[in-house]
Amino acid sequence: MMSEPKKKLPNKKVISSAKFEAKEQFTKSALENLKTENKRLVNSLKKSGEIKESKRK
């Protein structure tokens, strides 16, 4: 009976790096989504008169 050759697995540094990249990408995406949602909510509240637009200097 012939044994099948073992698959070569990536080293831990490559795996950790990929996990970090995925987390970082998710975090950036989530942050952008929150910023967009915040702007949309603020604009909606301004239009309805719930909050008054403040003038920035």
N, C-alpha and C positions, 0 to 999 in steps of 0.2 A: 504494500500500500504506500503510495507516494504522498508525502505531506505537501500541502500547498504552500507556496512562498508567503511569508508574512507581509502584510501591507505596511509600507513605511508611513509612520505617523509624523505629522509636523512637530517640531520641538515646542516646548512650553512657551518660549519667548514669542514665537509666531502666534500661538493660540492666544496668549495674553494680550498681545498687540491688537489682534483682530477683535477681541472682546472689548478692549478699550475703545477702539475706533467705532465700533457699533454703539456703545454707550454714549460716546461723545456726539455721534451723529444724531442719535435719538434725542439727546438733551438739547442740541441746537434746534432741531425740528420742533420740539415741544415748546421751547422758548419763543420761537418765531410765531407759532400758533397762538400762544398766550398773548403776545404783543398785538397780533392782528385782532384777536377777540376783544381785548381791552379797548382798542381804538374803536371798534365797531360798537361796543356797549356805550362808551363815552359819547360818541356821535349820536347814538340813538337817544340817550338821556338829554343831550343838548337840544335836539329837535323837539322832544316832547316837553321841554321846559322844566324838567326835573332839576337840572343843574344849569347854572349860568356860566357862560363862557368867560374865563378870566383872561385879562390882557397881560401878556408877559412883556417885560422890559428887556 
